[in-house]
Amino acid sequence: MVRMMDYSHAPRRDILCIDVKSFFASAECASRGKNPLEEYLVVMSHADRPGGLVLAATPKMKHEFGIKTGSRRFELPNDARIQIVPPRMNYYLKMHAKIQAIFLRYVPDEFLLPYSIDEAFLDITGSHALFGSTNTIAKRIQYEILAELGLYVSVGIGDNPLLAKLALDNEAKDCEGWRAEWRYQDVPDKLWKMRKLTDFWGIGRRMAKRLEQVGIYSVFDLSQAEEALLKHHLGVIGSQLHYHAHGIDYSRINEKHVPAEKSYGKSQILERDYQDPAEVVIVIQEMAEEIAMRLRTSGVDTAAIALHVGYSRYSKLHGFRHQIRIQPTSSSKIIKEFLIQLFWKYYEGEPVRTIMISFGRITPKAGLQLNLFENAERTLQEQQLDTTIDRIRTRYGFKALMHASSLMNGATGIKRSTYVGGHQG
């Protein structure tokens, strides 16, 4: 006997999940007055290298050549129709803001939840009196974004954010009109018919393998499994997946979750293998200063610093990741000292290709931390120096004031100061 949930107490709202088709590539087409559906265009980082990375591709590039996000330069066919353009992250952010402005014509700010730069959730339950039915509002948003910005969007509609997202990913992006609606009554015919566990929102390859170990190979299997069994093997996530497999999601867009503790971090893939560890130290120092400035701007301290160094793909060793607990601080000087200490302690003499730094155990800044073994006046001067540098960089840009080491071989700070999201602005 098939188990069905009792939906009498499940939330029933009108949620839209909206995605811009091939956003970066479509934005580039729109800026040239071209139709994104008719162009052969890719947005590529480092197109001058065989390993240049495709960040976005138009639908024709995907369907005719199989080129998609993550493809490499050497995979592109030799076709004169293909346009290769560099990323313009500042332009995409401006387009994102214009799209959000169109959304806000239909919902107040608290009922809009940006999910990524090209995707958002809207709760239009209270918008019908002004703008019509759910489908009417979805069509109007699609039309206005196309007419004003030249971009095509797909829309998933559901009783909750989960169903709206699943409708978007599994039907709307490929159906006529690019709109699809999944309601509770559609769960057996749509949700349970999904072919792969990994097509389900929130299930990646690792989670799918864990589920397969207990005999769950499909979303239908997941829905029929005992909640107690799932909770035993997966903890709280197991209970959540049990409800999600029945299409139930109790989250509300206007009740945005604010984590009690967050972390700050930065990662960088170097443009070449760094053979000289002194060059790696320069990059670590530059990255540390950027994150420390973010701590001070947010008025918080960190009490845990982690350094992850990845070696070259040609190295027999993978790299290392280690963390150290410290007294709460946001001092650039102190943070850099600990990171360099970690690097030299665990570095194994291999060429370095990736660096990641993260700060955890974040707490509100309580005041100036004085050390009995350091001069109090000097500590105060260093804090004032950090504050002054932050003000200058905030007003004139990060590269307005940099250490001389940023002019040496291997330094990346000056070049990356012009990047947005790790790519050209």
C-alpha positions in Angstrom: 0.0 0.0 0.0 1.3 3.4 -1.0 1.8 5.8 1.9 0.4 9.3 1.4 0.9 12.3 3.7 -2.0 14.2 5.3 -1.8 17.6 3.6 -4.7 19.2 5.6 -2.2 21.0 7.8 0.5 21.6 5.2 1.1 25.2 4.1 -0.7 26.2 0.9 0.7 29.4 -0.7 1.4 30.6 -4.2 5.2 30.6 -4.6 7.1 31.4 -7.7 10.7 30.2 -8.3 12.1 32.3 -11.1 15.3 31.6 -13.0 17.0 33.7 -15.8 18.0 31.4 -18.6 21.8 31.3 -19.0 22.0 34.6 -17.2 25.5 35.8 -17.9 25.4 34.8 -21.5 21.9 36.2 -22.0 22.9 39.5 -20.4 25.8 39.7 -22.9 23.5 39.1 -25.8 21.0 41.7 -24.5 23.7 44.3 -24.2 24.5 43.7 -27.9 20.8 43.9 -28.9 20.7 40.2 -29.7 18.2 37.5 -28.9 19.8 35.1 -26.4 18.0 32.2 -27.9 19.5 32.7 -31.3 23.1 33.5 -30.5 26.2 31.2 -30.1 27.9 32.9 -27.2 29.9 31.9 -24.2 31.2 33.9 -21.2 34.7 32.6 -20.5 37.3 33.4 -17.9 40.9 33.3 -19.1 39.9 32.6 -22.7 43.5 33.0 -23.8 44.3 29.6 -22.2 43.3 26.1 -23.3 41.9 25.5 -19.8 39.8 28.7 -19.9 36.6 28.2 -18.0 33.1 28.6 -19.4 31.0 30.6 -16.9 27.8 30.6 -19.0 26.7 29.5 -22.5 23.6 30.4 -24.5 20.9 27.7 -25.1 22.2 27.1 -28.7 25.7 26.4 -27.4 24.3 23.9 -24.9 21.9 22.1 -27.2 24.0 22.0 -30.4 27.6 21.7 -29.0 27.1 20.4 -25.5 29.0 23.4 -24.1 27.8 24.4 -20.6 29.0 26.0 -17.4 32.3 24.3 -16.4 33.3 23.4 -20.0 36.9 24.3 -21.0 38.3 26.4 -23.8 39.7 23.4 -25.6 36.3 21.8 -25.8 34.8 24.5 -27.9 34.4 23.5 -31.6 36.1 25.5 -34.3 33.0 27.4 -35.5 33.0 31.0 -36.7 29.6 31.7 -35.2 30.8 31.3 -31.7 31.5 34.5 -29.7 33.7 34.3 -26.7 33.4 37.2 -24.3 35.0 37.9 -20.9 32.9 38.2 -17.8 31.6 41.6 -16.6 30.5 40.9 -13.1 29.6 44.5 -12.3 27.3 44.6 -15.3 25.6 41.3 -14.2 25.0 42.8 -10.8 23.3 45.8 -12.3 21.1 43.6 -14.4 20.3 41.5 -11.3 19.2 44.7 -9.5 16.9 45.6 -12.4 15.3 42.1 -12.3 14.8 42.5 -8.5 13.1 45.8 -9.2 10.6 44.2 -11.5 9.9 41.5 -8.9 9.2 44.2 -6.3 6.4 45.5 -8.5 4.4 42.4 -7.5 5.5 41.6 -3.9 6.8 43.7 -0.9 10.5 43.2 0.0 9.7 40.6 2.8 8.1 38.3 0.3 11.1 38.3 -2.1 14.0 35.9 -1.5 17.0 36.1 -3.9 18.4 32.6 -4.1 21.3 33.4 -6.3 22.3 36.0 -8.8 20.0 34.5 -11.4 17.3 32.9 -9.3 14.7 34.1 -6.7 11.6 33.0 -4.8 8.4 35.2 -4.7 5.4 34.6 -2.4 2.5 36.2 -4.4 -0.2 34.8 -2.1 -1.2 38.4 -1.2 -0.8 39.9 -4.7 -3.9 38.4 -6.5 -6.3 41.2 -5.7 -4.0 43.7 -7.5 -2.5 41.6 -10.3 -4.7 38.6 -11.0 -4.2 34.8 -10.9 -0.9 33.0 -10.1 -0.4 32.2 -13.8 -1.2 35.7 -14.9 1.4 37.2 -12.5 4.0 34.7 -13.7 3.3 35.6 -17.3 3.4 39.3 -16.6 6.8 39.0 -14.9 8.2 37.0 -17.8 6.9 39.6 -20.3 8.3 42.6 -18.5 11.7 41.1 -18.0 11.9 40.2 -21.7 10.5 43.6 -22.9 12.6 45.7 -20.6 15.8 43.7 -20.3 15.8 41.3 -23.2 16.1 38.3 -20.9 14.0 35.1 -20.8 13.0 33.6 -17.5 11.5 30.2 -16.4 9.0 30.0 -13.6 8.2 27.2 -11.2 5.0 27.5 -9.3 4.1 25.5 -6.1 2.3 25.4 -2.8 5.7 26.0 -1.1 9.3 26.9 -2.0 10.3 23.2 -2.4 7.6 22.4 -4.9 8.2 25.6 -6.8 11.9 24.9 -7.1 11.3 21.3 -8.2 8.8 22.5 -10.8 11.4 24.9 -12.1 14.3 22.5 -12.3 12.4 19.5 -13.6 9.8 20.9 -15.9 9.6 24.6 -16.4 13.1 25.0 -18.0 12.2 22.7 -20.9 8.5 23.1 -21.4 6.5 25.4 -23.7 6.1 28.9 -22.1 8.7 28.0 -19.5 6.2 27.8 -16.7 5.3 24.7 -14.7 3.1 24.2 -11.7 3.5 21.5 -9.0 0.9 21.2 -6.2 0.4 18.6 -3.5 -2.0 16.7 -5.7 0.8 16.4 -8.3 3.2 14.6 -5.9 2.5 11.0 -7.0 2.6 11.8 -10.8 5.4 14.3 -10.8 7.6 14.3 -7.7 7.6 10.5 -7.3 8.3 10.0 -11.0 11.7 11.8 -10.9 14.3 9.5 -12.3 17.3 10.2 -10.1 17.7 11.0 -6.4 20.3 13.6 -7.4 17.6 15.5 -9.4 15.9 16.1 -6.0 16.6 19.5 -4.4 19.0 19.0 -1.5 20.3 15.5 -2.5 23.9 15.4 -3.9 26.0 12.4 -4.9 27.2 11.7 -1.4 23.7 11.8 0.1 22.4 9.6 -2.7 25.1 7.0 -1.9 24.1 7.1 1.8 20.5 6.6 0.9 21.3 3.7 -1.5 23.1 2.0 1.3 19.8 1.6 3.1 17.9 0.5 0.0 16.6 3.9 -1.2 17.1 4.4 -5.0 14.4 6.8 -6.0 12.3 9.7 -4.6 9.4 7.3 -4.4 11.5 4.9 -2.2 12.4 7.9 0.0 8.7 8.8 0.4 7.8 5.3 1.5 10.6 4.8 3.9 9.9 5.0 7.6 10.8 8.4 9.1 12.4 6.7 12.1 14.7 4.7 9.8 15.8 7.9 7.9 16.4 9.7 11.2 18.4 6.8 12.6 20.8 6.8 9.6 20.8 10.6 8.7 19.7 12.4 11.8 17.5 15.5 11.5 18.3 15.6 7.8 16.5 12.3 7.4 13.3 13.7 8.8 13.5 16.7 6.6 14.0 14.5 3.5 11.1 12.3 4.6 8.8 15.4 4.4 10.4 16.8 1.3 9.8 13.5 -0.5 6.1 14.1 0.1 6.4 17.7 -1.2 6.1 19.3 2.2 8.2 22.3 3.1 7.3 24.5 6.1 9.7 27.3 5.4 8.3 30.7 4.8 9.9 33.3 2.5 9.0 36.2 4.9 10.7 34.4 7.8 14.3 34.6 6.5 16.8 32.6 8.5 19.6 34.5 10.1 22.4 32.1 11.3 23.5 32.6 14.9 27.1 32.3 13.9 28.7 32.8 10.4 32.1 32.4 9.0 34.3 34.6 6.8 36.5 33.2 4.1 38.2 33.6 0.8 39.6 31.1 -1.7 41.9 31.5 -4.7 43.0 29.3 -7.5 46.4 30.6 -8.6 47.1 31.3 -12.2 50.1 29.0 -12.1 51.8 26.5 -9.8 53.8 28.5 -7.2 57.2 26.8 -6.7 58.5 29.5 -4.4 56.9 29.4 -0.9 57.8 33.0 -0.3 55.3 33.9 -3.1 52.6 31.8 -1.4 53.2 33.8 1.8 52.6 37.1 0.0 49.2 35.8 -1.4 48.2 34.5 2.1 49.0 37.9 3.6 47.0 39.8 0.9 44.0 37.4 1.4 44.2 37.8 5.2 44.1 41.5 5.0 40.9 41.5 2.9 39.1 39.1 5.2 40.3 41.0 8.4 38.9 44.2 6.9 35.5 42.5 6.5 35.6 41.4 10.1 36.3 45.0 11.3 33.6 46.4 8.9 31.1 43.9 10.5 32.2 44.8 14.0 33.2 41.2 14.9 36.3 39.2 15.9 37.4 35.7 15.0 38.7 33.1 17.4 39.5 30.3 14.9 41.6 30.6 11.8 41.9 27.8 9.2 44.3 27.6 6.3 43.8 25.2 3.4 46.6 24.8 0.8 46.2 22.7 -2.3 49.2 21.4 -4.2 49.7 21.2 -7.9 47.8 18.5 -9.8 51.2 17.1 -10.7 52.1 16.6 -7.1 51.9 13.3 -5.3 50.6 15.0 -2.2 47.2 16.8 -2.0 48.0 19.6 0.4 46.8 20.3 3.9 44.1 22.0 6.0 44.7 23.0 9.6 43.0 25.3 12.1 44.2 27.1 15.1 42.3 28.7 18.1 43.3 32.2 19.0 42.2 35.0 21.3 39.3 36.9 19.6 40.7 39.5 17.2 40.3 41.3 14.0 43.8 42.6 13.8 45.4 42.2 10.4 48.8 41.8 12.0 47.9 39.1 14.4 45.8 37.2 11.9 48.6 37.2 9.3 51.1 36.0 11.9 49.0 33.0 12.8 48.3 32.1 9.1 52.0 32.3 8.2 52.8 30.2 11.3 50.3 27.5 10.0 51.8 27.6 6.5 55.4 27.1 7.5 54.5 24.4 10.1 52.6 22.2 7.6 54.1 23.1 4.2 55.7 20.1 2.6 57.8 21.7 -0.1 55.3 21.1 -3.0 54.2 23.6 -5.6 51.0 25.3 -4.5 47.9 25.9 -6.8 45.0 26.7 -4.4 44.7 28.7 -1.2 41.7 29.0 1.1 41.4 30.9 4.3 38.4 30.9 6.7 37.7 32.5 10.0 35.2 30.9 12.4 34.0 31.3 16.0 32.8 34.7 15.1 31.8 37.0 18.1 30.7 40.6 18.3 33.7 42.9 19.1 33.6 43.6 22.8 36.4 46.2 22.9 40.2 46.4 22.5 41.9 43.2 23.5 45.1 44.0 25.4 47.9 41.5 25.9 50.0 41.5 29.1 53.1 40.7 27.1 52.7 43.5 24.6 52.8 47.3 24.9 49.2 48.6 25.3 50.0 51.8 23.5 51.5 49.9 20.5 48.4 47.7 20.4 46.1 50.7 20.3 48.3 52.3 17.5 48.0 49.1 15.4 44.2 49.1 15.8 44.0 52.8 14.8 46.3 52.0 11.8 43.9 49.2 10.7 40.9 51.6 11.0 42.7 54.3 9.0 43.7 51.8 6.2 40.1 50.5 6.1 38.7 54.0 5.6 41.0 54.7 2.8 40.3 51.4 1.0 36.6 51.8 1.5 36.6 55.2 -0.1 39.2 54.7 -2.9 39.4 50.9 -3.4 41.4 48.1 -1.9 44.5 48.8 -4.1 44.6 52.4 -3.0 46.8 51.4 -0.1 48.8 48.2 -0.3 52.1 46.8 1.0 55.2 46.9 -1.2 55.2 43.1 -1.2 52.1 43.3 -3.5 54.4 44.6 -6.2 56.6 41.4 -6.0 56.4 38.3 -8.1 53.5 36.1 -7.3 51.3 38.8 -5.7 47.7 38.8 -6.9 46.1 41.5 -4.7 46.3 44.4 -7.2 44.9 42.4 -10.1 42.2 40.8 -8.0 41.1 44.1 -6.5 39.4 44.8 -9.8 37.5 41.5 -9.7 33.9 40.9 -8.6 33.1 37.4 -7.3 36.5 36.2 -8.5 36.1 37.4 -12.1 36.5 40.5 -14.1 34.2 43.3 -13.0 
